[in-house]
Amino acid sequence: MAEPTNDDAAKALERLTSPQGPTPQPKPRVAAVVKPQVKPQVARPTAPSARPSSPATRAPVAKTPVAKKAPAPPPMDVGQALAGTSSKLGMRAAKRQKSDPAPFQLALKRTVIPVLLTMGFILVSLAVVHYAWRSDDNPVLELPTAVIIGMMAGALVLWALAALNMVSVRRTLAARSQTR
């Protein structure tokens, strides 16, 4: 498209400011039709042989017509969708097999053991820092003694839970190995 000149701009400005009549509207653009590019099939010369032809030399498959889009599903209630209780879609829910929760519980217990041990260690180390580091820069120094005793007690509880988890995991693994 050519660049507009000063004369074109002046004429357009006159049309906008003059009350003579309706301004001419520009012609609507016609959308260009994009044609899909088709790779040309190259015919390969075949030599007479006893071997069967390979899949690459088969005739090109004719295009199938494009399937129509399925109608949009009806709107759902958000609460039902989140809860998974809606049957408005008309689809049947696939029956799930109930899985054995034991492997999941075992993996969870094995994961929690180091977390409990680490948290107990952190609480004990903070309590020790309260008494071992006498400085103005110590943030734990200002804590009351009751909080320090609570941190020590919390650490002992976390270590006890870790020990109970270890015993539970050991028993579960022993029971599994006996059944196999």
C-alpha positions, 0 to 999 in steps of 0.5 A: 500500500502506498504511503499517504501524501500531504494532499491525501491528509489534507483532503481527509482533514477537510472531510472530517471537519466539513458538515457536508455529508457522511464520510466515505468508509474504507472498503473492508479487507478481504481475509486471505485464504491460507491454503495448507501446503502439501508436500509433493510425493516424489515417485521413486523408481523401483527396480524389479526385485524379489523383495516386497515393497517397503512402506515408504513406497506405498501410494499416498493416502487420500485425505479424510474430511475434517471432523466437526467439533463436538458441542461444548459441555454444559456449564457446571457448578464450581463446587460440584466440579471441585468435589468431583460429584457432577454428572452433568457431562454425561460421561460415566466415571471410570471405576477405580480399583482401590489401591493398597494404602500400605506402600504410601503410608510406608513411604510417608513414614520413611520421609518423615523420619529425617524431618523429625530428627532434623527439627529436634536437632535444630531445637536443641541447637537453638537452646544450646546457643542460648547458653553457649553464646553470650553476646549482644548479637545473640538473638536467642539470648532474649528468650525466656527460660520457659521457652528454652525448656519448651524447645528442649521438650519439643526436641525430645518429643520429635525424637521420640516420634522419629524413633516410633516411626523407625520401629513402625517402618522396621516392623512393616518391612519385616512383615512384608518380607515374611509374606513373600 
